[in-house]
Amino acid sequence: MGWVLFLIGLIGVAFGMWGMYTDAGRVRFDEMDGLYPMFSALAGGILIIISIIVIYYRSR
């Protein structure tokens, strides 16, 4: 379970970075000032933190 959350979090962070910091991503998401990629990166980071906690406690 923890590894699935970790991978989903990485995908979210990667999508957020693509949407905010590449030319193609900025053109694609310029209508809302990049809110989708920003939220995706934030949610991905939170999922990564939660997954690290889950993996740590499940390994004990």
C-alpha positions as CSV (number, residue, x, y, z in Angstrom):
1,M,0.0,0.0,0.0
2,G,2.8,2.4,0.9
3,W,4.6,1.8,-2.3
4,V,1.5,2.5,-4.4
5,L,1.0,5.8,-2.6
6,F,4.7,6.6,-3.2
7,L,4.5,5.9,-6.9
8,I,1.2,7.9,-7.3
9,G,2.9,10.8,-5.4
10,L,5.9,10.7,-7.7
11,I,3.7,10.8,-10.7
12,G,1.8,13.8,-9.3
13,V,5.0,15.7,-8.5
14,A,6.4,14.9,-12.0
15,F,3.2,16.1,-13.6
16,G,3.3,19.3,-11.5
17,M,6.9,20.0,-12.3
18,W,6.2,19.5,-16.0
19,G,3.1,21.7,-15.9
20,M,4.9,24.6,-14.1
21,Y,8.4,24.5,-15.4
22,T,8.4,23.5,-19.0
23,D,7.3,25.5,-22.0
24,A,4.8,22.8,-23.2
25,G,3.3,22.6,-19.7
26,R,2.9,26.3,-19.3
27,V,1.2,26.6,-22.7
28,R,-1.1,23.7,-21.9
29,F,-2.2,25.0,-18.5
30,D,-2.0,28.8,-18.9
31,E,-5.7,29.4,-18.8
32,M,-5.8,29.0,-15.0
33,D,-2.3,30.1,-14.2
34,G,-1.2,26.5,-13.7
35,L,-3.5,25.7,-10.8
36,Y,-3.9,22.0,-11.9
37,P,-0.1,21.3,-12.0
38,M,0.4,23.2,-8.7
39,F,-2.3,21.2,-6.9
40,S,-0.9,18.0,-8.4
41,A,2.6,18.7,-7.1
42,L,1.3,19.6,-3.7
43,A,-1.0,16.5,-3.5
44,G,1.9,14.4,-4.7
45,G,4.2,15.7,-2.1
46,I,1.7,15.0,0.6
47,L,1.2,11.5,-0.7
48,I,4.9,10.9,-0.6
49,I,5.1,12.0,3.0
50,I,2.2,9.8,4.0
51,S,3.6,6.8,2.1
52,I,7.0,7.2,3.9
53,I,5.1,7.1,7.2
54,V,3.1,4.1,6.2
55,I,6.1,2.2,4.9
56,Y,8.0,2.9,8.1
57,Y,5.2,1.7,10.4
58,R,4.4,-1.4,8.4
59,S,8.1,-2.5,8.4
60,R,8.2,-2.5,12.2
